[in-house]
Amino acid sequence: MALRMQQRYCACMTVTITIRNVPDPVRDALAARAASQGRSLQEHLLRELTRLSSAATVDDVLDRARARVAATGSSVTTESILAARDADRW
């Protein structure tokens, strides 16, 4: 049982990342955030790196928006945007 758990752990944890020259105030702020969430600094940073790696880039978002426009053929003009904005103003 222990061997099987160790193999699963090793399979998903394959890389060690080292970041040098982290300023003390940055390290302290990150450690405080980790502590406030009841996590170690390593756990906190791993969660943040995972979140960053799964977030869409600006280019991805723009590509999806362009694909939707191409698929639907919809078009919004500057004038229609400004008219809709101004309709809510008094």
Phi and psi restraints in degrees (value plus and minus 20) as a CYANA .aco file:
   2 ALA   PHI     -83.3   -43.3
   2 ALA   PSI     -57.7   -17.7
   3 LEU   PHI     -84.6   -44.6
   3 LEU   PSI     -62.3   -22.3
   4 ARG   PHI     -82.6   -42.6
   4 ARG   PSI     -62.1   -22.1
   5 MET   PHI     -84.3   -44.3
   5 MET   PSI     -61.1   -21.1
   6 GLN   PHI     -84.1   -44.1
   6 GLN   PSI     -59.7   -19.7
   7 GLN   PHI     -84.5   -44.5
   7 GLN   PSI     -61.8   -21.8
   8 ARG   PHI     -84.0   -44.0
   8 ARG   PSI     -61.5   -21.5
   9 TYR   PHI     -82.3   -42.3
   9 TYR   PSI     -66.3   -26.3
  10 CYS   PHI     -86.9   -46.9
  10 CYS   PSI     -51.5   -11.5
  11 ALA   PHI     -87.6   -47.6
  11 ALA   PSI     -52.1   -12.1
  12 CYS   PHI    -118.9   -78.9
  12 CYS   PSI     -35.2     4.8
  13 MET   PHI    -132.1   -92.1
  13 MET   PSI      65.5   105.5
  14 THR   PHI    -129.7   -89.7
  14 THR   PSI     -31.3     8.7
  15 VAL   PHI    -150.1  -110.1
  15 VAL   PSI     120.9   160.9
  16 THR   PHI    -130.1   -90.1
  16 THR   PSI     110.8   150.8
  17 ILE   PHI    -133.2   -93.2
  17 ILE   PSI     112.5   152.5
  18 THR   PHI    -135.8   -95.8
  18 THR   PSI     111.1   151.1
  19 ILE   PHI    -136.0   -96.0
  19 ILE   PSI     100.7   140.7
  20 ARG   PHI    -118.3   -78.3
  20 ARG   PSI     142.0   182.0
  21 ASN   PHI      40.8    80.8
  21 ASN   PSI      16.3    56.3
  22 VAL   PHI     -98.1   -58.1
  22 VAL   PSI     102.4   142.4
  23 PRO   PHI     -82.2   -42.2
  23 PRO   PSI     124.5   164.5
  24 ASP   PHI     -73.6   -33.6
  24 ASP   PSI     -63.8   -23.8
  25 PRO   PHI     -82.6   -42.6
  25 PRO   PSI     -52.9   -12.9
  26 VAL   PHI     -89.6   -49.6
  26 VAL   PSI     -67.2   -27.2
  27 ARG   PHI     -79.4   -39.4
  27 ARG   PSI     -63.4   -23.4
  28 ASP   PHI     -84.5   -44.5
  28 ASP   PSI     -60.9   -20.9
  29 ALA   PHI     -85.3   -45.3
  29 ALA   PSI     -62.8   -22.8
  30 LEU   PHI     -85.8   -45.8
  30 LEU   PSI     -61.1   -21.1
  31 ALA   PHI     -84.4   -44.4
  31 ALA   PSI     -58.5   -18.5
  32 ALA   PHI     -85.0   -45.0
  32 ALA   PSI     -62.1   -22.1
  33 ARG   PHI     -82.2   -42.2
  33 ARG   PSI     -63.3   -23.3
  34 ALA   PHI     -81.2   -41.2
  34 ALA   PSI     -66.7   -26.7
  35 ALA   PHI     -82.8   -42.8
  35 ALA   PSI     -58.5   -18.5
  36 SER   PHI     -85.9   -45.9
  36 SER   PSI     -41.0    -1.0
  37 GLN   PHI    -120.2   -80.2
  37 GLN   PSI     -14.9    25.1
  38 GLY   PHI      50.9    90.9
  38 GLY   PSI       8.7    48.7
  39 ARG   PHI    -141.9  -101.9
  39 ARG   PSI     139.7   179.7
  40 SER   PHI     -96.0   -56.0
  40 SER   PSI     143.9   183.9
  41 LEU   PHI     -80.0   -40.0
  41 LEU   PSI     -61.6   -21.6
  42 GLN   PHI     -81.4   -41.4
  42 GLN   PSI     -65.3   -25.3
  43 GLU   PHI     -81.7   -41.7
  43 GLU   PSI     -63.6   -23.6
  44 HIS   PHI     -81.7   -41.7
  44 HIS   PSI     -67.1   -27.1
  45 LEU   PHI     -86.0   -46.0
  45 LEU   PSI     -57.6   -17.6
  46 LEU   PHI     -83.4   -43.4
  46 LEU   PSI     -62.1   -22.1
  47 ARG   PHI     -82.5   -42.5
  47 ARG   PSI     -63.3   -23.3
  48 GLU   PHI     -85.8   -45.8
  48 GLU   PSI     -61.8   -21.8
  49 LEU   PHI     -84.9   -44.9
  49 LEU   PSI     -59.4   -19.4
  50 THR   PHI     -82.9   -42.9
  50 THR   PSI     -64.0   -24.0
  51 ARG   PHI     -82.5   -42.5
  51 ARG   PSI     -65.7   -25.7
  52 LEU   PHI     -82.0   -42.0
  52 LEU   PSI     -59.9   -19.9
  53 SER   PHI     -91.2   -51.2
  53 SER   PSI     -43.1    -3.1
  54 SER   PHI    -116.9   -76.9
  54 SER   PSI     -27.8    12.2
  55 ALA   PHI     -93.5   -53.5
  55 ALA   PSI     122.6   162.6
  56 ALA   PHI     -91.1   -51.1
  56 ALA   PSI     122.8   162.8
  57 THR   PHI    -100.7   -60.7
  57 THR   PSI     144.5   184.5
  58 VAL   PHI     -78.6   -38.6
  58 VAL   PSI     -61.4   -21.4
  59 ASP   PHI     -82.1   -42.1
  59 ASP   PSI     -60.0   -20.0
  60 ASP   PHI     -81.4   -41.4
  60 ASP   PSI     -65.1   -25.1
  61 VAL   PHI     -83.3   -43.3
  61 VAL   PSI     -65.1   -25.1
  62 LEU   PHI     -84.3   -44.3
  62 LEU   PSI     -59.7   -19.7
  63 ASP   PHI     -82.1   -42.1
  63 ASP   PSI     -62.5   -22.5
  64 ARG   PHI     -85.2   -45.2
  64 ARG   PSI     -60.1   -20.1
  65 ALA   PHI     -84.5   -44.5
  65 ALA   PSI     -63.4   -23.4
  66 ARG   PHI     -83.7   -43.7
  66 ARG   PSI     -58.3   -18.3
  67 ALA   PHI     -85.4   -45.4
  67 ALA   PSI     -59.6   -19.6
  68 ARG   PHI     -84.4   -44.4
  68 ARG   PSI     -61.8   -21.8
  69 VAL   PHI     -82.9   -42.9
  69 VAL   PSI     -64.4   -24.4
  70 ALA   PHI     -84.7   -44.7
  70 ALA   PSI     -58.7   -18.7
  71 ALA   PHI     -92.3   -52.3
  71 ALA   PSI     -55.9   -15.9
  72 THR   PHI    -114.6   -74.6
  72 THR   PSI     -39.6     0.4
  73 GLY   PHI      51.8    91.8
  73 GLY   PSI      -8.3    31.7
  74 SER   PHI     -96.1   -56.1
  74 SER   PSI     132.2   172.2
  75 SER   PHI    -166.2  -126.2
  75 SER   PSI     114.4   154.4
  76 VAL   PHI    -140.4  -100.4
  76 VAL   PSI     106.1   146.1
  77 THR   PHI    -110.8   -70.8
  77 THR   PSI     139.9   179.9
  78 THR   PHI     -78.0   -38.0
  78 THR   PSI     -60.3   -20.3
  79 GLU   PHI     -82.8   -42.8
  79 GLU   PSI     -61.6   -21.6
  80 SER   PHI     -89.1   -49.1
  80 SER   PSI     -53.7   -13.7
  81 ILE   PHI     -85.7   -45.7
  81 ILE   PSI     -67.3   -27.3
  82 LEU   PHI     -85.1   -45.1
  82 LEU   PSI     -57.5   -17.5
  83 ALA   PHI     -83.9   -43.9
  83 ALA   PSI     -62.1   -22.1
  84 ALA   PHI     -86.1   -46.1
  84 ALA   PSI     -59.4   -19.4
  85 ARG   PHI     -83.7   -43.7
  85 ARG   PSI     -66.0   -26.0
  86 ASP   PHI     -91.8   -51.8
  86 ASP   PSI     -44.0    -4.0
  87 ALA   PHI     -84.9   -44.9
  87 ALA   PSI     -47.6    -7.6
  88 ASP   PHI    -106.9   -66.9
  88 ASP   PSI     -26.5    13.5
  89 ARG   PHI    -112.6   -72.6
  89 ARG   PSI     135.6   175.6
